[in-house]
Amino acid sequence: MFERYYRELLNFLSRSVQDRDTAADLAQESYARVLAAQQTGEAVQDPRALLYRTARNLVIDQHRRSSIRAELETAAPAAGDEPALEHLPGPRTLEPETILASREGLAALVATIDQLPPRCREAFMLYKFDGLSYAQIAEHMGISTRTVEMQLQIAMEACWRCQDRLDGVAHARHGRARTRRAKS
């Protein structure tokens, strides 16, 4: 994967950040994150897409850091009284606990989807990942639109229960409010 996409990814990143060294660092970090995702046992259907999505997210983070630095530099007091940038907290998304919780949450959600009945899982995947409408799913699967709605409701309830378990929320609050949101 590295040899196949590296130059292409590096050129993409170079255009995005306008600095070849920063682009090389971001490309390396992108590969490291994709490799880490693959090593968790998660199936990566399209490594190139995941690589580019990861790279885009890193570029966004890079731009945010740059804009924060620029704001701090323009708002800095007189020379010599500048705040030490190295003492500012980093983004919460880069904290090890947050990264671990995110990976565990993703693994739990993937396991929940894998445990859905096959037709329910298929409808869910077509809707959430392929972006098909209820009518398109019904035609593709040879079922009624109402059956698609019911299958998606079952799948969404399972995902919400999984999220509630991760958040430590009791299951008693599920009901009509969640059912209505599933259609929006």
N, C-alpha and C positions, 0 to 999 in steps of 0.2 A: 504494500500500500504506500509506503514511504516513497519509494522510487517512482511509482506510477503517478502520484499526484503532487509531489513536493514542489517542483518548478512552477506548475500551474497555480498552486495555492500561494506560493511566495509572490508571484506576479500580482495575483489578486490582492494580497495583503499590502504589497508595496504601493499599489494604486490607492488603497484605502487610507493608509497612514502616512504616506509621503516620505517614508524613511526605510531604507532597505534593512538596516540593522534591527530596527524595531519589528519590521515585518518578519525577519528571520526568527526572532524571539517568539513572536506570536504563532508562527507556523510550528515551531518546536512545541510550544505549549498546547496547540491544537492536537498535534499527534499524540502527545502524552495523555491528554484527556480522553481521546478516542480509544487509545490502547487500554487505559484504565477501565473504561466502560466495557470493552470487550473481555477483559480479564475477570470481570465480576460474573461472567457467565451469561450476560444478557446477549440475546441474538441481535446483531447489528445487520439489518437488511441491506442498507445502502451506506457503506462506510464513507463514500465520497460526500454524500449529502450530510451525514453527521459531522464530517470533518469541516465542511464549509459552514454549517450552522454554528459549530463550536468557534470557528475562526471569526465569523460575524459577531458573535457574542463577545469575544475577546476584543475585537475592534471597538465595539460599543463601550466596553469597560475602559479601554485605553482612552477614548475620546472623553469619557466622563472624568477620568483622572486628570487629563490634560486641562479640561475646562475648570476643574476645581483648583488646580495649581495656578492657573492664570488668574482666577478670582482672588486667590490668596495673595498672589504677588502684587496685584493692583491695589488690594486693600491693605497691604502691609504698611506698618508705620515707617518712620524715617529709617534710613540706612543704619544698620547695626542693631535695630530693635525688631528685626524680622522674626516671626515665629518659626520654630524649627519644624519643618514639614515632616521629618521622620518620626515625630512624636504624635502626629495625628492618627487616629484609628483608621484602619483600612475598611473597605466595604464588608459588611456583615456576611455577604455571600461567599467571601473567601475564607471565612473562619472554618477550621477543621470540623467543628461540631455541626455547623450548618451544612457543609458538604456531605458529611456522613448521614445526617438526617435526610437530606435530599435524596441520596442514593438509596437509603433504606425505604423511603417513601415510594420512590419509583419502583423498586423491586416488589414492594407490597402491592402496588397498583397493577403491575404486570402480572403478578401471581393471581390477583383477583380476576383480571380479564381472562387469563388462561383457564380459570376454573369455571367460567361461564359455560352453559350448554353450547354446543357447536353452532347451532343456528343463531342463537342470541349473540354469541361472540362475533359471528360473521356479519350480522346486521350492525353491531356496534362498530366494528372495524371499518365497514363501508361508509358509515355515517361520520365517524370521528376522524379517521385517517385518510379516507379517499374523498370525503366531502360530498358524498352523494345525498340527494334529497330522499325523503321518505318514499316518494313515487318511484324514483330510480332504483332504490333498494328493493322495493316490492317487485318491480319488473325483473331485476337481476336475479332475485331469489325465487321468483315464482310464487309469491305469497301476497296477501292483501296489505294495503297500506295500514289498516288497523292492526294487523299482526306485527308489522314493523314497529308501530308505535308501542305496542305491548313489549316487544323484545327489547327495544331501546330503554323503556322504562325499567325493566328488570335489570339491564346492564348498568344504568345510571344509579339505581338504588344500591347495587352492589358496590359501585365506585364510591358513592357517598358513605356507605357503611365502612368501607376501608379507610376513607379519609377521617371519618369520625373516630375510628379505632386509633389511628395515628395521632389524632388531636386529643384523644382521651375523653371524648364526648360520649354520653350515654345514647343508646339507640332509640329511646322513647320519643324523641322529637320528630322522627320521620313520619311522613303522612302526606296530606293533601298539598301543603306548601311546597314540598320538594317535587311532588308529581307535576304540579303546574309549571314549575321552573324547567322541567325536563323538555318541555315543548318550545321554550323560548330560544 
